[in-house]
Amino acid sequence: MRSRITRGALQITAAVFSLALLAAAPAARAQPQTSPDVQFSQQLDELKKSFTDVGRQIDESAKSIDTIKTPEEGRKSIEELRGQVAKLLAAVADNGEISRLGARALALAEEKLKALERENRFKPEEKQYLVNRWRELRTATEAAIRDLDGARKDFAELLRSLQTSEDYIDELMQIREHEKALQVIHQLSDGIREASVKLKKLLGSIKPPGS
Amino acid sequence: MFRPGIVAPTLLLLASCNQAGTGYIELKMVPGTARLPALYLEADRLEAKPGVTVLRQPVGTARLQADGGDGKVLLCHVVVKKNRITTVTVSPLERPPRCQCERPSGTEGAASRTCIG
């Protein structure tokens, strides 16, 4: 009886495992082999979409900060804002996926240009056409990387400013300076609006290479 | 298409990641040296560049080390908190490189120097 139950359990486990493998297999097959420059462009497109959503949330937070009546409410609001800014920073961090893809896309463009210099298969005009296109891609990739560098700097600055304000508010509350804490919270909304403007500018300037 | 075999483990993984969360380390390299020392955050070699590098890091305390010739030298501990940024300045001109914390904690001395965010 016990061995039948064990055998049954094993069969169920095997069936679940097989189903999981079957489910994973088509997904793995469907993944096309895309080059780093294409992946970089796709990721930048995705980034623009997600940044638009986060930007909207930041705008709403800036509006709500103006109406805050208590320091506790303000602290909670700043904590939520830190979470939103952290999402932005995660996307552009130096050890993040997009930064890595950007570096790989740039390296690919450099490699292709070097390889084309040695290339003898094509007619001169064909070779020149390919060289020009890869040069354009390299320039566009460098521009996108520069935009990401700027965004990283701005988001890091904003995150630091939010956490420092939060710490200052915390210190003020420890000495029961609630009015002063509220002033600090309300002053923050200007900085947040400024960050939102910068984010919108970034969204306008980032151009996925090859698009 | 719903694929329980993939969705369930992914959700579990995401849930476990969210419990601890992530924070950031801002690494500032003081300019003025042609050759930057190799830096390590725990076992990972950092692709540190002149200027500022921002790294996403799991919440917790990480050891920042430098290649000291005979082995790795501990520069400082870096405390990473959820959705916060810890700033560390490394001066490679000194031997071994020196770690300066924007917000220090603990007593001085390489073994105990700790930067918090």
Chai-1 contact restraints between the chains, C-beta under 6 A:
chainA,res_idxA,chainB,res_idxB,connection_type,confidence,min_distance_angstrom,max_distance_angstrom,comment,restraint_id
A,L19,B,G5,contact,1.0,0.0,6.0,A-B,restraint_1
A,A20,B,G5,contact,1.0,0.0,6.0,A-B,restraint_2
A,A23,B,R3,contact,1.0,0.0,6.0,A-B,restraint_3
A,A23,B,G5,contact,1.0,0.0,6.0,A-B,restraint_4
A,A23,B,I6,contact,1.0,0.0,6.0,A-B,restraint_5
A,A24,B,I6,contact,1.0,0.0,6.0,A-B,restraint_6
A,R82,B,N83,contact,1.0,0.0,6.0,A-B,restraint_7
A,G83,B,N83,contact,1.0,0.0,6.0,A-B,restraint_8
A,A86,B,N83,contact,1.0,0.0,6.0,A-B,restraint_9
A,L89,B,Y24,contact,1.0,0.0,6.0,A-B,restraint_10
A,A90,B,R56,contact,1.0,0.0,6.0,A-B,restraint_11
A,A93,B,V54,contact,1.0,0.0,6.0,A-B,restraint_12
A,A93,B,R56,contact,1.0,0.0,6.0,A-B,restraint_13
A,D94,B,T53,contact,1.0,0.0,6.0,A-B,restraint_14
A,D94,B,V54,contact,1.0,0.0,6.0,A-B,restraint_15
A,D94,B,L55,contact,1.0,0.0,6.0,A-B,restraint_16
A,N95,B,L55,contact,1.0,0.0,6.0,A-B,restraint_17
A,N95,B,R56,contact,1.0,0.0,6.0,A-B,restraint_18
A,R152,B,V54,contact,1.0,0.0,6.0,A-B,restraint_19
A,A156,B,E26,contact,1.0,0.0,6.0,A-B,restraint_20
A,A156,B,V54,contact,1.0,0.0,6.0,A-B,restraint_21
A,A156,B,I85,contact,1.0,0.0,6.0,A-B,restraint_22
A,L159,B,I85,contact,1.0,0.0,6.0,A-B,restraint_23
A,R160,B,I85,contact,1.0,0.0,6.0,A-B,restraint_24
A,Q163,B,R84,contact,1.0,0.0,6.0,A-B,restraint_25
